[in-house]
Amino acid sequence: MQVWFSIIPGHGHFFPMLPLARALCAAGHVVTFGTSASYGTTVREHGFEAFAVGLDYTQSGIVSGPGDIDALVQAMFVDGPPELVRSYADRFSKARPDVMLTDPSDIGSPIAAEVAGVPWGVVLNAVIGGEHAGDVPFDLEERKAVLTQSNAIKKLRAHIGLEPLDLLESERPYDRTLRLTMAPKSLAGWPLKWRSHTAHELRPEIHTSDSNDAWLADIPSDAPVVAVSLGTLFGTSELYRRTVEAALGTGATVIAVTSFDLGIEHDHLITTSWVSMDRLMDRSDVLVHHGGWGSTIAALATGTPAVVIPLGADQFVNAARLDSIGAAISVDIQEIEDIVPRSIRAVIDDPTYRLNAARLAREIENMPPADDVVPIIKGLSEEGPPQLNR
């Protein structure tokens, strides 16, 4: 079976796909990634073939601060999708996979696959939020941001002459094909069979990597350990500085994962530019993070409670769900100085947070691993959609 993964060019979109890609290869199938020319280098460094499609950009190349997020949205949902449709149409005329698995933020490749008659599904590394009228923000500008993706799909289909999809309210295109969802049950708003009859669980895994672990030797044993990791796209020097200072105010040892020079000298501060998240979680009592998928899963899969400062994208949904199930405390970015120290102390002192995080860790451990999902993908390639969760 020839399997093509189509991904947005960024670590947060590529790394969650790796366990499934490796499982497919181990089962004797051929895996290739379609992404931007620039990001193909990263894909190949991880042992997979890649071909160039769409605009040539990387997320980290566009975003150097919060003001660049609009430019990234423009590339992902406005300028990029038509280029992806054209790129894949050209590639399909020369070679075709048996099945295509897409990134949930990639709205161009599913349309190209539909036109070409290639079976496709989505690998969903996210918690789905509602899009019913009462579930989106009241503020019109915020509402526009929430609905950007669904509106972009409608415009793109109209642009290339396709009929509108006859979807039910809050339904997504992949709900008619296949959804491999990595969100454990407690993070989902509804049970899978109520949310989507094509949803199948896929265990999320912590991304591990080579890193310089010299910082491990510097961790004192006389204080709790708080890790701070605010992502590669949304975390700024100022945000890291504010958060680290707030964390240090608790008396904890703070491990800041950042390449920024924070200008802070403190006996209980350790900084490192890159870590393997499994080793970081092994030494952390609390993770302060932004609610990105990789950080969320790293904390939950290891039973580590968290303090979450959501900054954009799906992070607000993730933070709200983590807070509601008692595995984390969500903090507004405007309240870092006042609320983060109290939240860290609460998460450390109240064992309920760790117990709830441990419960989620058990849920994740009991989810089907990538090896078990391979037959579902094979069924999609041979039988076509939908692949129902009977």
ZAMIPA-864474 format. One record per residue (C-alpha): x, y, z; residue in one letter. Coordinates in steps of 0.05 Angstrom, whole numbers, padded with zeros to 5 digits, always signed. Layout:
<nodes>
XYZA ...
</nodes>
This chain:
<nodes>
+00000+00000+00000M +00026+00069-00019Q +00008+00120+00035V +00018+00194+00027W +00016+00240+00087F +00000+00313+00072S +00023+00361+00126I +00028+00434+00143I +00103+00450+00145P +00115+00454+00220G +00139+00410+00277H +00072+00410+00312G +00040+00380+00250H +00094+00331+00231F +00117+00301+00297F +00048+00273+00317P +00045+00235+00250M +00111+00199+00261L +00088+00139+00303P +00034+00121+00252L +00082+00131+00193A +00132+00085+00227R +00078+00032+00241A +00057+00033+00168L +00129+00022+00146C +00138-00034+00196A +00077-00068+00166A +00109-00066+00097G +00075-00005+00068H +00109+00053+00032V +00102+00122+00065V +00117+00189+00033T +00103+00259+00059F +00077+00317+00018G +00097+00385+00048T +00133+00448+00029S +00201+00444-00005A +00236+00476+00055S +00204+00431+00107Y +00219+00368+00067G +00290+00372+00095T +00262+00359+00166T +00220+00301+00141V +00280+00269+00108R +00322+00278+00171E +00271+00234+00206H +00280+00178+00154G +00221+00190+00106F +00217+00210+00034E +00184+00277+00019A +00160+00314-00043F +00146+00388-00050A +00075+00414-00055V +00042+00481-00045G +00074+00545-00022L +00147+00541+00000D +00146+00563+00073Y +00154+00536+00143T +00112+00558+00203Q +00174+00579+00242S +00199+00617+00182G +00137+00661+00181I +00125+00670+00255V +00176+00707+00296S +00125+00740+00343G +00051+00745+00357P +00042+00798+00303G +00060+00747+00250D +00002+00700+00264I -00042+00735+00213D +00011+00722+00160A +00012+00648+00179L -00064+00644+00175V -00060+00676+00106Q -00009+00623+00084A -00046+00564+00114M -00118+00580+00097F -00119+00632+00040V -00057+00629-00005D -00034+00558+00010G -00096+00514-00005P -00105+00533-00079P -00030+00519-00090E -00038+00452-00056L -00097+00433-00100V -00056+00451-00162R +00007+00415-00137S -00030+00351-00120Y -00070+00352-00185A -00005+00353-00223D +00025+00298-00180R -00037+00254-00185F -00031+00257-00261S +00036+00221-00254K +00028+00177-00193A -00027+00161-00144R -00025+00133-00073P -00073+00080-00048D -00093+00126+00008V -00078+00197+00033M -00075+00217+00106L -00080+00291+00119T -00065+00342+00172D -00131+00371+00200P -00106+00442+00183S -00091+00423+00111D -00154+00440+00073I -00125+00436+00003G -00102+00363-00002S -00170+00332+00017P -00203+00371-00039I -00149+00349-00088A -00158+00277-00066A -00234+00282-00074E -00227+00308-00145V -00177+00253-00162A -00218+00198-00129G -00163+00181-00079V -00189+00154-00012P -00168+00201+00044W -00175+00210+00119G -00149+00256+00174V -00101+00244+00231V -00131+00289+00283L -00081+00315+00334N -00130+00362+00368A -00192+00367+00411V -00251+00387+00368I -00287+00448+00393G -00360+00463+00376G -00381+00506+00318E -00454+00511+00334H -00478+00583+00337A -00477+00584+00412G -00407+00554+00417D -00368+00606+00379V -00346+00673+00409P -00395+00730+00411F -00342+00781+00390D -00346+00785+00314L -00271+00788+00303E -00259+00727+00347E -00316+00691+00312R -00285+00704+00244K -00220+00674+00269A -00255+00611+00295V -00292+00601+00229L -00233+00616+00184T -00221+00544+00165Q -00293+00525+00148S -00302+00589+00107N -00237+00576+00070A -00262+00507+00051I -00326+00536+00022K -00288+00589-00018K -00238+00539-00045L -00291+00490-00068R -00328+00546-00103A -00264+00572-00135H -00249+00505-00169I -00321+00493-00188G -00341+00440-00137L -00410+00437-00106E -00416+00456-00033P -00410+00397+00015L -00478+00376+00043D -00452+00374+00115L -00494+00376+00178L -00483+00431+00228E -00414+00424+00261S -00396+00365+00216E -00327+00365+00182R -00309+00337+00113P -00269+00281+00144Y -00330+00258+00183D -00353+00227+00117R -00287+00189+00107T -00242+00172+00166L -00220+00207+00229R -00162+00179+00270L -00168+00219+00334T -00114+00225+00386M -00155+00259+00440A -00169+00213+00499P -00242+00206+00520K -00238+00255+00577S -00215+00311+00531L -00271+00299+00481A -00335+00337+00491G -00376+00277+00469W -00364+00202+00462P -00334+00185+00394L -00395+00150+00366K -00437+00211+00381W -00387+00260+00353R -00371+00221+00290S -00386+00151+00265H -00320+00151+00227T -00277+00167+00288A -00227+00116+00310H -00180+00124+00369E -00105+00129+00358L -00059+00132+00418R -00018+00197+00419P +00055+00189+00435E +00107+00237+00464I +00156+00260+00411H +00226+00240+00433T +00290+00267+00403S +00364+00272+00413D +00383+00328+00460S +00439+00352+00505N +00417+00329+00574D +00473+00362+00613A +00420+00404+00648W +00397+00342+00686L +00458+00344+00730A +00443+00416+00751D +00374+00401+00782I +00377+00409+00858P +00339+00359+00900S +00312+00406+00953D +00255+00439+00915A +00197+00422+00868P +00214+00425+00794V +00172+00468+00746V +00184+00462+00672A +00166+00521+00626V +00155+00507+00552S +00114+00557+00511L +00124+00530+00441G +00164+00550+00380T +00112+00595+00347L +00076+00634+00402F +00128+00639+00457G +00164+00706+00458T +00224+00729+00500S +00179+00775+00541E +00127+00720+00553L +00181+00671+00575Y +00213+00723+00621R +00146+00739+00655R +00128+00666+00663T +00196+00644+00689V +00198+00701+00740E +00129+00682+00764A +00149+00609+00771A +00213+00626+00808L +00171+00665+00857G +00143+00599+00883T +00212+00576+00907G +00213+00519+00856A +00271+00500+00811T +00251+00524+00741V +00273+00491+00676I +00259+00539+00618A +00261+00507+00550V +00279+00566+00505T +00334+00594+00463S +00318+00665+00486F +00367+00702+00532D +00319+00718+00589L +00367+00763+00626G +00351+00728+00692I +00405+00705+00740E +00378+00657+00792H +00407+00596+00829D +00343+00557+00815H +00338+00572+00741L +00362+00524+00687I +00354+00541+00613T +00362+00494+00555T +00345+00507+00482S +00318+00437+00465W +00297+00376+00505V +00266+00309+00493S +00199+00318+00527M +00199+00249+00559D +00263+00265+00597R +00237+00333+00617L +00173+00303+00645M +00212+00251+00684D +00242+00307+00726R +00183+00356+00729S +00129+00363+00782D +00090+00414+00740V +00092+00435+00667L +00075+00507+00650V +00057+00507+00576H +00016+00542+00523H -00034+00487+00508G -00003+00463+00443G -00017+00391+00426W +00054+00365+00437G +00060+00397+00506S -00011+00376+00525T +00003+00303+00509I +00072+00303+00540A +00041+00324+00606A -00019+00278+00603L +00016+00216+00579A +00064+00220+00638T +00011+00240+00689G +00043+00308+00699T -00005+00364+00722P +00000+00431+00687A -00011+00505+00687V -00034+00527+00618V -00027+00597+00587I -00064+00591+00520P -00039+00638+00466L -00074+00620+00401G -00100+00567+00352A -00129+00506+00387D -00095+00522+00453Q -00156+00555+00484F -00198+00493+00473V -00143+00448+00501N -00133+00493+00562A -00208+00495+00577A -00215+00419+00573R -00153+00408+00617L -00180+00457+00668D -00250+00427+00668S -00225+00356+00682I -00179+00379+00737G -00112+00361+00706A -00089+00433+00699A -00105+00505+00715I -00116+00553+00657S -00088+00623+00665V -00102+00684+00622D -00039+00716+00592I -00057+00782+00625Q -00055+00750+00694E +00012+00714+00693I +00045+00754+00749E -00015+00747+00796D -00043+00678+00780I +00014+00634+00756V +00050+00630+00824P -00014+00613+00860R -00033+00563+00806S +00034+00528+00809I +00030+00523+00885R -00041+00496+00880A -00021+00443+00829V +00038+00421+00872I +00002+00422+00939D -00065+00392+00918D -00056+00319+00898P -00122+00320+00860T -00088+00351+00799Y -00036+00297+00795R -00089+00243+00806L -00131+00271+00749N -00069+00275+00704A -00053+00203+00722A -00124+00182+00703R -00113+00213+00634L -00047+00177+00629A -00083+00111+00639R -00134+00130+00586E -00079+00145+00536I -00043+00081+00553E -00107+00041+00538N -00118+00074+00470M -00102+00033+00408P -00029+00041+00387P -00010+00058+00316A +00001-00015+00298D -00072-00030+00312D -00096+00027+00267V -00059+00004+00205V -00115-00045+00185P -00166+00012+00187I -00124+00051+00138I -00117-00010+00094K -00193-00017+00096G -00200+00055+00072L -00154+00041+00013S -00190-00022-00008E -00263-00008+00009E -00264+00068+00005G -00300+00114+00053P -00332+00116+00102P -00294+00073+00151Q -00346+00067+00207L -00331+00053+00280N -00382-00003+00285R 
</nodes>
